[in-house]
Amino acid sequence: MNTFLSDAQLALQEQFLKFVAEQISPIARELDSEKISAKEALSRLSKGGYLGMTVPKEYGGQGHSAVELVLFVEALAAASAGLGLALASHYSVIELIVKYGTETQKSRYLSHLASGELIGAQAFGEEMAGSDFKAVQTTARLENSDVVLTGEKTWVVNGDLAGLFAVLAKDGENLGIYLVDSAPSATVVVGANKAKLGLRSAGTCDLTFNNHKISAENYLGVRVSGAEVEKQVDAVFNLSKTIVAAAAVGIADETLKFSAERALMREQFGHSISKFQGIQWKLADHSVETEAARLLTYRAAWSHADEPGEFRKYAAMAKMFAAKVARFHSGEAVQIFGMLGASTELPVERLFRDGKLTEVFEGTSEIQKVILKEELGV
Ligand SMILES: Cc1cc2nc3c(=O)[nH]c(=O)nc-3n(C[C@H](O)[C@H](O)[C@H](O)COP(=O)(O)OP(=O)(O)OC[C@H]3O[C@@H](n4cnc5c(N)ncnc54)[C@H](O)[C@@H]3O)c2cc1C
């Protein structure tokens, strides 16, 4: 008996694995080398119904829970972790609108996000506001019934594809989140996709607002105080970091399979290298830490609906731990593969590059520790 997942969730997991094996694994290498675009991959996800998993059914989504979403991301990220990053961005916009949007915003955007007609992107970070998001310098100036956005956002995942940006900006001293659904223009300039270490199947772009006018109705939800906006930002990160934790588990699980296979197959000194205790211990540690990361990630996802007061804590724990496991054990996989671990012909080096980056975005590992000490009341 599986204590954690229901029979229905286990059946869905089978369906997710089958979809990924048929639709994503065959193009994973081309996605990483950018010979196939994220647009093509997201269109496959949209046809499979995987862009509206947590959108309520009345708005055209599947009405799944965060647990089912992380099961999907875990399966997806084993093939292409960058797509897990793209989903973290897309679903964090969905989360904001479901939780805090007005009825008009829900009706205007959710069904289009669920169908993939609109891809969501979270545009919070700036050159001078990384971990310290409150330091954003983008301004949102009220002008009659309009808001004028001015400033530069950086490293925006899905920036080149998105039809809806959640933008963090300041109106005087007040932080607020604004929903921007404008196409690129002279006042919304989308930069080129940045070359990066890993997670290359997701685009990351700079975004510049040059006195860009939007309706004041595009303020997320109703106007709230600074502390309330911080809760909204937390809501974005709690879900997106649980998604990243699931992607890290996918990376850890996939590298474990590759390492075990290679250890059995490779012979040195007259034996399969799996006979050496030094290799056996790496695999044993890899298996236990991957499983621990998985359980922590499912625990975080479960608390999203069932224990919301604990979600912030478990999301931080899951992100920090799973990312560390993905980074460390994908490095050990490269070690077990030896020279082949360095080859771009095999997926191990890509999983290693992707694994490292899970420690950086959606809040670095150090920032998760800051959150955890706050949760301890220290
Ligand atoms: C692949 C990728 C995708 C991204 N996608 C997006 C996106 O879609 N939208 C978006 O808005 N942003 C995105 N980002 C930006 C991301 O959110 C930031 O990189 C992240 O928040 C860290 O900020 P920073 O890079 O400015 O590092 P900094 O904040 O400058 O931190 C540098 C170092 O100092 C440490 N540090 C900072 N503060 C503390 C502290 N209080 N205690 C201890 N250590 C600390 C950090 O942990 C880090 O190791 C992305 C980044 C990457 C790499």
PDBQT file of the ligand as one rigid body, heavy atoms in Angstrom, charges set to zero:
ROOT
HETATM    1  C1  LIG A 401      17.697  30.174 -14.017  1.00  0.00    +0.000 C 
HETATM    2  C2  LIG A 401      17.121  31.370 -13.308  1.00  0.00    +0.000 A 
HETATM    3  C3  LIG A 401      15.796  31.711 -13.507  1.00  0.00    +0.000 A 
HETATM    4  C4  LIG A 401      15.244  32.849 -12.875  1.00  0.00    +0.000 A 
HETATM    5  N1  LIG A 401      13.946  33.162 -13.112  1.00  0.00    +0.000 NA
HETATM    6  C5  LIG A 401      13.413  34.289 -12.572  1.00  0.00    +0.000 A 
HETATM    7  C6  LIG A 401      12.068  34.684 -12.886  1.00  0.00    +0.000 A 
HETATM    8  O1  LIG A 401      11.361  34.034 -13.647  1.00  0.00    +0.000 OA
HETATM    9  N2  LIG A 401      11.593  35.825 -12.341  1.00  0.00    +0.000 N 
HETATM   10  C7  LIG A 401      12.338  36.583 -11.489  1.00  0.00    +0.000 A 
HETATM   11  O2  LIG A 401      11.832  37.595 -11.000  1.00  0.00    +0.000 OA
HETATM   12  N3  LIG A 401      13.618  36.237 -11.182  1.00  0.00    +0.000 NA
HETATM   13  C8  LIG A 401      14.168  35.105 -11.711  1.00  0.00    +0.000 A 
HETATM   14  N4  LIG A 401      15.471  34.752 -11.424  1.00  0.00    +0.000 N 
HETATM   15  C9  LIG A 401      16.244  35.570 -10.526  1.00  0.00    +0.000 C 
HETATM   16  C10 LIG A 401      16.326  34.896  -9.166  1.00  0.00    +0.000 C 
HETATM   17  O3  LIG A 401      15.114  35.069  -8.472  1.00  0.00    +0.000 OA
HETATM   18  C11 LIG A 401      17.524  35.465  -8.405  1.00  0.00    +0.000 C 
HETATM   19  O4  LIG A 401      18.680  34.982  -9.060  1.00  0.00    +0.000 OA
HETATM   20  C12 LIG A 401      17.548  35.025  -6.952  1.00  0.00    +0.000 C 
HETATM   21  O5  LIG A 401      16.482  35.583  -6.233  1.00  0.00    +0.000 OA
HETATM   22  C13 LIG A 401      18.848  35.463  -6.275  1.00  0.00    +0.000 C 
HETATM   23  O6  LIG A 401      19.085  36.810  -6.492  1.00  0.00    +0.000 OA
HETATM   24  P1  LIG A 401      20.507  37.278  -7.066  1.00  0.00    +0.000 P 
HETATM   25  O7  LIG A 401      20.837  36.414  -8.201  1.00  0.00    +0.000 OA
HETATM   26  O8  LIG A 401      20.431  38.740  -7.279  1.00  0.00    +0.000 OA
HETATM   27  O9  LIG A 401      21.535  36.945  -5.905  1.00  0.00    +0.000 OA
HETATM   28  P2  LIG A 401      21.831  37.864  -4.629  1.00  0.00    +0.000 P 
HETATM   29  O10 LIG A 401      20.564  38.221  -3.947  1.00  0.00    +0.000 OA
HETATM   30  O11 LIG A 401      22.760  38.961  -5.042  1.00  0.00    +0.000 OA
HETATM   31  O12 LIG A 401      22.630  36.847  -3.723  1.00  0.00    +0.000 OA
HETATM   32  C14 LIG A 401      23.997  36.527  -3.930  1.00  0.00    +0.000 C 
HETATM   33  C15 LIG A 401      24.416  35.516  -2.874  1.00  0.00    +0.000 C 
HETATM   34  O13 LIG A 401      24.222  36.078  -1.559  1.00  0.00    +0.000 OA
HETATM   35  C16 LIG A 401      23.399  35.243  -0.789  1.00  0.00    +0.000 C 
HETATM   36  N5  LIG A 401      22.538  36.026   0.096  1.00  0.00    +0.000 N 
HETATM   37  C17 LIG A 401      21.730  37.079  -0.220  1.00  0.00    +0.000 A 
HETATM   38  N6  LIG A 401      21.058  37.500   0.864  1.00  0.00    +0.000 NA
HETATM   39  C18 LIG A 401      21.438  36.703   1.891  1.00  0.00    +0.000 A 
HETATM   40  C19 LIG A 401      21.085  36.626   3.282  1.00  0.00    +0.000 A 
HETATM   41  N7  LIG A 401      20.179  37.433   3.819  1.00  0.00    +0.000 N 
HETATM   42  N8  LIG A 401      21.696  35.679   4.036  1.00  0.00    +0.000 NA
HETATM   43  C20 LIG A 401      22.592  34.828   3.489  1.00  0.00    +0.000 A 
HETATM   44  N9  LIG A 401      22.954  34.846   2.203  1.00  0.00    +0.000 NA
HETATM   45  C21 LIG A 401      22.377  35.761   1.408  1.00  0.00    +0.000 A 
HETATM   46  C22 LIG A 401      22.551  34.484  -1.808  1.00  0.00    +0.000 C 
HETATM   47  O14 LIG A 401      22.032  33.290  -1.252  1.00  0.00    +0.000 OA
HETATM   48  C23 LIG A 401      23.549  34.241  -2.926  1.00  0.00    +0.000 C 
HETATM   49  O15 LIG A 401      24.321  33.130  -2.630  1.00  0.00    +0.000 OA
HETATM   50  C24 LIG A 401      16.037  33.624 -12.024  1.00  0.00    +0.000 A 
HETATM   51  C25 LIG A 401      17.380  33.271 -11.809  1.00  0.00    +0.000 A 
HETATM   52  C26 LIG A 401      17.916  32.159 -12.434  1.00  0.00    +0.000 A 
HETATM   53  C27 LIG A 401      19.356  31.800 -12.194  1.00  0.00    +0.000 C 
ENDROOT
TORSDOF 0
